[in-house]
Structures are given as structure tokens and as C-alpha cells.
Amino acid sequence: MYYESYLMRCYLYWTNGDETIRDDHGIEASDRKSARQLAIQAVVERRAALAAQGAGWTLVAVDAAGAILFIFPLDAELPS
């Protein structure tokens, strides 16, 4: 029997209200929980670089249809 694996594509956008850095390539995740972990990892990796550009940056993760999945402010404590 053949099982097709399903990967969801998520796009990570960084915004500070005035400027938006768009991810047009996206990431693939096996499910929403995995996508959330990848988004948190992206925040950890980019936090220092974006903070150097000023305060107020937020990660917005959306699905392929543009629906918001997660929002993580870079200066807030990240969920575990």
C-alpha cells in the first residue's frame, strides 16, 4: 500500500509595522506543531540581528492560503 506524505508549506514574515521582510520560499513541516517549532527556531536564530535594526519586530507565520498560523514578537518570551 502506498501512503503519500503530506507536508504543509508555511511562510515566515518579519515585520516591525513600518517594514516587512517576506519569505517567498517558505518552509515545509509535517504538521502545525512542527511548523510552530520551526517558527520558534527562526525567531531564536534571527532575534539578535533584527533587534540590532530596532525594536518591535514580530514573526508572522502564514500557511499557503495566507491564513495566520502564529505570531511571535521577537522581544517576548517564546513559548516552549
QUIVEN-V476415 format. One record per backbone hydrogen bond with DSSP energy under -0.5 kcal/mol. CO is the residue of the C=O (numbers start at 1). NH is the residue of the N-H. E is the energy in kcal/mol with one decimal. If there is no record, write none. Layout:
CO/NH/E, CO/NH/E
This chain:
2/4/-0.5, 3/5/-0.5, 5/7/-0.5, 8/29/-2.5, 9/64/-0.7, 10/27/-2.9, 11/13/-0.6, 11/62/-2.5, 13/60/-3.3, 14/21/-3.3, 15/58/-2.4, 19/16/-1.9, 19/17/-0.5, 20/22/-0.7, 21/14/-2.4, 22/24/-0.7, 27/10/-2.8, 29/8/-3.2, 31/35/-2.2, 32/36/-2.3, 33/37/-1.9, 34/38/-2.2, 35/39/-2.2, 36/40/-2.4, 37/41/-2.3, 38/42/-2.0, 39/43/-2.0, 40/44/-2.3, 41/45/-2.3, 42/46/-2.0, 43/47/-1.9, 46/50/-2.5, 47/51/-2.4, 48/52/-1.6, 50/53/-1.1, 51/54/-1.3, 57/74/-2.6, 58/15/-2.5, 58/60/-0.5, 59/61/-0.5, 59/72/-2.6, 60/13/-3.0, 60/62/-0.5, 61/69/-3.6, 61/70/-1.4, 62/11/-2.8, 63/66/-1.9, 67/63/-2.3, 70/61/-2.5, 72/59/-2.8, 73/76/-1.4
